[in-house]
Amino acid sequence: MPTVSDKDRKTTEATGGGPPEKSYKGDQGRLARLAVFWALAILLFYGCVSLYRTLSPAFGGTLAAPFSASLKKVPVLGLPLNPAVLITGVVLAGAWYGLYRWQQTPKVADLLIETEAELRKVTWPTIPEAVNSSIIVIVVVLFLMGFLAGADWLLGRWTTLILIGGNG
């Protein structure tokens, strides 16, 4: 049976150098970490799209001008090759890296690990239970909506009758 040092030595040889980089409790809370990372990564992407749209007309459109006339678009992506795309790409890559590093901080990682552990304890409803509960909620909301609309109409009529004698 290999010892821990043998395992570390093989990992070090496979990665080509120093000690392997490990995330904080990387084997725990994996689903919660993935969900949070991708939700925030999509928001960051949307923010960078907005940044690109803001940078393109900036400085008289000079950031939207292509670097060279022969290569107007990046071949695989189909994006124009201009300073606005490069700036946005660097910001997006840095933001995603920062998000990943932020998630590996002990405080955030522990929160996500605990969240996933608590969600595993939840008793989730079955499909029929969820459908029945939804129907009950819709019926109660419709009843309350009708009741409040009727009460509003009735109180409005009474107020009109009292204040202006009913000829309103």
N, C-alpha and C positions, 0 to 999 in steps of 0.2 A: 504494500500500500504506500503510495507516494506521500511524503511529508508536505507540510505547508510550504516549506522553503523550496522543495522541488517544484511545486505547482507555481509559486511565484517566479522561479527561475525560468520555467517554460513560458510563462506569460510574458516575462520581460524579453526573452529571446524572440518570441513571436511578434511583439510590438516594435522591436528594434531599438530598445534603449531603456530608459529610466523606468521607474516604478509605474505600474498601470494606474491610470486615472480612474478613480472610483467615485461614484456619486454618493451622497449621504443616504445611507440605508436604501440603496438602489433597488433591492429586491422587494421592498415593501411599498404599498400604496401605488402600484404601477398604473392601475386604471384611472385613479383620481389624478395622478400627475399627467397622464396622457390627455385626459379630458380638459384639464385646466390649460395645459400647454397649447393645445390646438385651438381652443376657444380664444385665448389671448393672441395666438399667432395670427388667426384670421382677422382679429381686430387691428393688429399692427399692420397687416397687409393692406387693409382698407385705409388706414391712416397714411400709409406710404403711397397708395394710389391718389389720395387727396393731395399729398405733398407733390407728387409728380404733376398733377393738374395745376397746382399753384406755381410750381417752378417753370413750367413750359412757357407761359407768356411773360415771365419775369425778365427784367433787364432788356426790354424791347424784343423779346423772343430769341435772344442770343443763346439761351440754354436749350432751346428746342432745335437749333440748327445742327445738322449732322456733322460728325467729325470729318468725314471725307465724302466726296461725291460718289465714289465708286461703291462704298459700303454704307447704304442708307439704313439698312435694317439688320438686326442680328439674325443670322440664318435660321437657327432652330426656333427661337422665341418669336420672331416676327416683330420685335419691338424696334423702334428707331434707335440707332446708336448715336446718342447725343449726351451732353453733360447732365441734363435733367434725369435721364435714365440711370446714369452711373451714380449720381448723388443719391437718388432714391434707392438704388440697389445696395449701396454701402450702408445707408441708414437702416434698411430692412434687415440686412445680414447682421449688423451690430445689435439691432433691437431683438432679433431672435436669439442671438447668442446671450445677450443680457438677460432675456427672459429665462433661458435655460439655466444660466448660473444662479439667477434669483430663486428659481424653484429648488435648487440644490442646497440653499441655506437651511440650516437645521430647523429654524422656527417654522418656515413655510412647509418644508418637507414633513415635519412632524404633524402639522395641521392637516395636510392632505392624507397622510397615513391614518390618522385618527378618524378623519371624515370617511375614508373608505371602509375602515373597520366598523364604524357605526352604521353605514349604509348596508353592510352585509347582515346586520342584525335586524333590519327592517323586514316586517312581514308585508310583502307586496300583494296587492289585490289581484285576483284573477280577472280575466277579460269580462266574464259576465258580471262580477261584482263592480267593476269599474263602469260598465255600461249602465247598470241599474242605478248606481250612485249618481252618474251624470244625468240620467233621466229625472231622478228626484230633484236634483239641483235646478234643472231647467224648469220643471213644473213649479217649484217654489218661487223661483225668480219671476216667472210669468204671473203667478198669483199675486205676489207682492207688487209687481208693476201695475197690474190692474187695480189693486186696492188703493195704491197711492195716487194713481191717476183719477180714480173715482172720488177719493177724499179731496184731492186738489180741486176738482170740478165742483163738488158740493160746497166746499168752503168758499170758493170763489163766488158762487151763486149767492150764498148767504151774505157774504161781505157786500156784494153789489146791492142786494135787497136792503140791507141795513143802512149803507152809506148814501145811496142815491135813490132809494125808494123803489127799486126793482125795475126801472125803465132803462136799464143799461144794456 
